[in-house]
Amino acid sequence: MEFYLADTLTDFLNNTLVRIILIVAVIVLARGIAGLAIERMVRRSVRAHRYADKLDEKKREQTLITIFHTATTLGLWVIGILVILSELNVNFAALATGAGVIGLVIGVGAQNFIRDVLAGIFIIIENQYRVGDIITIKINNTEVSGVVEEITVRITRLRDLDGNLHVVQNGSAAFITNRSFDFANVNVDIGVSYDASIDNVETVLNEVGTVMAKDKSWQDHIIEPIQFLRVDSFGDSCVNIKALGKVKPGMQWEVAGDFRRRLKAAFDKHDIIIPFPQLVVHQAAPNKKK
C-alpha cells in the first residue's frame, strides 16, 4: 500500500502541469511572506530615524513598502518564469541568441526605460517626495499637480483635484515641486480700499490670524499664525496687502480658505471695504466757441 501511494505521488509530481502549478503557488506564498517581512523591516528602520511628525513617518514607510513590494514581486516572477521555462524544456541558448537580436532592435527604447528607473531610484533615495505628498511636476511645457498615490522605480501616479489619475514617467520630469514637505506657507493677498487705515487693517488681520491659531479645530495644524507682512502694491482700485503664516504640510489651502472667510466677517464688522474694480472717468470740458 505504501509503495502504491509513493508511486502515485511520484507520478503526480512528474506531471509538468502539476509542477508548474506548484511553482506558481510557491511564488504567491513567498510573495506574501516577503510582503509581511518587508513591512515589519521597513517600519522598524523608519522609526529608528527622527521625522517631523507621524505623518512624515507614515509617508516614508508607505513609499518604501510600495517600492520593495514591487521589486520583490518582479524578482520572484522573473525567477518563477525561468523555472517554468526549464520545466517546459525551453532551449535557453537559442532563447538567449534570439533575445540578443531583439535587444539590439529595442536598444534605443531601453534608454528611456533605464532613464526612468534611475530617476525613480534617486527619487526614493533622496526622499524627494513620498506617497501622500502633494506635488507639481513639470513635463516640457505642461504642469501636472496632484496627490502621489503610488511610486515605483519607473512611474509615479498622481490623483488631481478633479479625480483624474496621471501616470508620469519618473525620468520625464523637468522639475518637481513638493507642496507638502515638512511645512507649508499660507500666502494670502488682500485688497482694501484706499480710504482704509493700513494700521487698522494690520490690527484686524493679526487679530483674526491669532484667534484662528488658538481655535481647537486649527491649533494642531497651524505652526505660526497668519499675520500682516507688508503693503505689497498699489492696484488700480485697491491697496494690496500680503499676509503670511506657517502650517502643517498639505493644510495651506484649507487654512487659507477659512482665514479668508473669517477676515471677510471681521472687515465687515470694522467697516473695512474690499472694493470692486473701479474706473474713474473724467469728462473733458466742452470747447467754447470764440
Residue pairs with C-beta under 8 A, 6 or more apart in sequence:
12 18
13 19
16 87
16 88
19 87
20 84
20 87
23 80
23 83
23 84
23 87
24 80
24 84
26 80
27 76
27 77
27 79
27 80
30 76
31 72
31 73
31 76
34 72
34 76
35 69
35 72
38 65
38 68
38 69
38 72
39 65
42 61
42 64
42 65
42 68
43 61
45 64
46 57
46 60
46 61
46 64
47 57
51 57
51 60
52 182
52 183
53 248
55 132
55 248
55 249
56 130
56 182
56 249
58 132
59 130
59 131
59 132
59 133
60 127
60 130
62 130
62 131
62 132
63 124
63 130
63 131
63 151
64 124
66 131
66 150
66 151
66 152
67 124
67 151
67 152
67 153
70 152
70 153
71 153
85 92
85 95
86 92
103 110
112 169
112 171
113 154
115 171
116 153
116 154
116 155
116 169
116 170
116 171
116 172
117 153
117 154
117 170
117 171
118 171
119 170
119 171
119 173
120 151
120 152
120 153
120 154
120 155
120 156
120 170
120 171
121 153
122 128
123 129
123 151
123 156
123 170
124 151
124 153
128 176
128 178
129 135
129 148
129 151
129 176
129 178
129 181
130 148
130 151
131 148
131 149
131 150
131 151
132 147
132 148
132 180
133 147
133 148
133 178
133 179
133 180
133 181
133 249
133 250
134 145
134 146
134 147
134 148
134 178
134 179
134 180
134 249
134 250
135 145
135 146
135 148
135 158
135 176
135 177
135 178
135 179
135 180
136 143
136 144
136 145
136 176
136 177
136 179
137 143
137 144
137 145
137 156
137 158
137 168
137 173
137 175
137 176
137 177
138 173
138 174
138 175
138 176
138 177
139 168
139 172
139 173
139 174
140 174
144 158
144 160
144 166
144 168
145 158
145 160
145 161
145 179
146 158
146 159
146 160
146 161
146 164
146 166
147 158
147 159
148 156
148 157
148 158
149 157
149 158
149 159
149 165
150 156
150 157
151 157
153 170
154 169
154 170
155 167
155 168
155 169
155 170
156 167
156 168
156 170
157 165
157 166
157 167
157 168
158 165
158 166
158 168
159 165
159 166
160 166
179 249
179 250
179 252
180 249
180 250
181 249
182 249
183 223
183 246
183 247
183 248
183 249
184 246
184 247
184 248
184 249
184 250
184 251
184 252
185 244
185 245
185 246
185 247
185 252
186 226
186 243
186 244
186 245
186 246
186 247
186 252
186 255
186 256
186 259
187 242
187 243
187 244
187 256
188 226
188 242
188 243
188 244
188 245
188 256
188 259
188 260
189 232
189 240
189 241
189 242
189 243
190 201
190 205
190 240
190 241
190 242
190 243
190 263
190 274
191 235
191 237
191 238
191 239
191 240
191 241
191 274
191 275
192 198
192 201
192 238
192 239
192 241
192 267
192 272
192 273
192 274
192 275
193 238
193 239
193 272
193 273
193 274
193 275
194 237
194 238
194 239
195 273
196 239
196 272
196 273
198 231
198 239
198 241
200 270
200 272
201 228
201 241
201 272
202 228
204 263
204 266
204 267
204 270
204 272
205 226
205 227
205 228
205 241
205 243
205 263
205 266
206 225
206 227
206 228
207 266
208 226
208 259
208 262
208 263
208 266
209 225
209 226
209 227
209 243
209 245
209 259
210 225
210 227
211 262
212 218
212 222
212 225
212 226
212 255
212 258
212 259
212 262
213 219
213 222
213 224
213 225
213 226
213 245
218 255
218 258
220 248
221 247
221 248
221 251
221 254
221 255
222 245
222 246
222 247
222 248
222 251
222 255
223 245
223 246
223 247
223 248
224 245
224 246
225 245
226 243
226 244
226 245
226 255
226 259
227 243
227 244
227 245
228 241
228 243
229 241
229 242
229 243
229 244
230 241
230 242
231 239
231 240
231 241
231 242
232 240
232 241
232 242
233 240
234 240
236 277
236 278
236 279
237 275
237 276
237 277
237 278
237 279
238 274
238 275
243 259
245 255
245 259
247 255
264 274
266 272
267 273
267 274
